[in-house]
């Protein structure tokens, strides 16, 4: 089962200043794609290959994300990522993703549930569109 959430370990690590989301100079965050049979959620602590998709056009571990430097509006701190594009995936069935920090021993950040199977073909890139970085829409927010 894939459960969309910030992982519990990430919440603790934020309080310990483990992760640096500063654009260009911060840590490297990656996104790995998963099958519907994957079991990832709040208790996922690190990147795992179990349940990850495989095949033509996909490399284990996924792709690097481009971070947006954290900001705040009023009392809400937030950050997000630029849209992520996976190209060359051939007949992949994707149900979700894990975002993790490859600079910090592959520690998990969050799980994304795509709300159903997404099928990709080599001719059409799979684009993960992240919400705008704002206090009300960013993918990671602390109100």
N, C-alpha and C positions, 0 to 999 in steps of 0.2 A: 504494500500500500504506500502511496505517496501522499504525504500531508504537507500542505503549504504552510510554512512558518519560518521565523527566525529560529535557529537552533538554540537550545538551552545553553550549550557550551559557549556559543558566540556571545550570548547576553552576559555571561560571567566574564569572558575575555575582554569585552568592551570596558567593564569596570576595572580591569587590570591593565588597560592600555596596550593590549596585545596587537591590535590591528591599526594600520595607517591607511586611510582611504584618500590621502592627498593625491590629486591628479598628477601624473608625470613623475613624482618623486616618492610616492608611497609604495605600499606592497603590491604584489601582483595577484590579482583575483582572477579565477578561472570559472568557467561554467562547463560542467559535464552533463550529458544527456542520458536519460534513463527510460527503460521499458516499463510497462504497466506492472510487471511482476516485481519490480524493485521495492525494497522496504526501506524508505528514507523518510525522516520526519524530525521532530523536535529532539529526539535522542541521538541523532546522527552527529558524531563528533569530528570525523575526518572524511575526506574523499574516499570513496570505495569503488572498486571495479564491479562489485556484485550488483547485477541488474543493469549495468551500464550498456548502452547500445554498442554494437560493433559492426564492422563491415566496411565496404568500399566508401571512401570519402570521409571517414571518421577516425580520429586518432584517440586512443584512450586518454582520458583526462580532459578532453574537450578543448576549448579555445580560451585565450586570454581576453579579459574584459577591459574596457577603458573606463576608469572611475571618474566620477565628477566630485570635485573637492567638496567636502561637507560644508554646509552653511546652516544658518538658523533664521527663522522669522518668528518674532514674538518669543514664545517659550518653546518652540518646536525646533529640534535639530534634525537635519535630514541629509541624505545622500542618495545617489543613484548611479547608474551606469549608462554609457551610450548603448544604442541598439547593437545587438550582436548578430553577426551573419555567419551561418554555417553553409559552406558551398561544397558541392560535389557529393552530398549524401545520396546514396543509391538505395531506394526502397526501404527506408528506415521508418519504423513505427516508434514514435516518441511520445511518452506520457508526462514527462517532467524533467526537472534539472536540479542539480546541486551547484550552488555557488560556494567556492571555497578559496582560502588564502594559500596559494602555493608558496609564498614567501615564508610562511610560518607553519611548516610541517603539514601542509594540506588541511589545516583546521577548517571545519565547516562554518559557513555563515548563514545560509538560508536554503530552503527547499522550495522549489516552484512546482506547482501542480498545474498542468496545462488544461485541465478540465475535460480531458478526452484525448484520444489518440490523434497525433499529427503525423501524417505520412509525407515523406519527402522524396523527391526525385532529383536526379543529377542535374536536370535542366532548370529547376527552380530552387534557388537558395532558400534555406529556412532562416527567417529573420525573427529574432526575439526582440520585441519592441518593449522597452522599459518605459514606465510612466515618467513624466516630467519631474525633474528635481524641484519639488516645492514642499512646503509645510503640510499640504493636504493630499499630495499625490505621490510623493517619492516612494520608491520601493522599500527604503529603510528610513523609518521615522521614529523619533523619540519625543512624544508630546510632553 
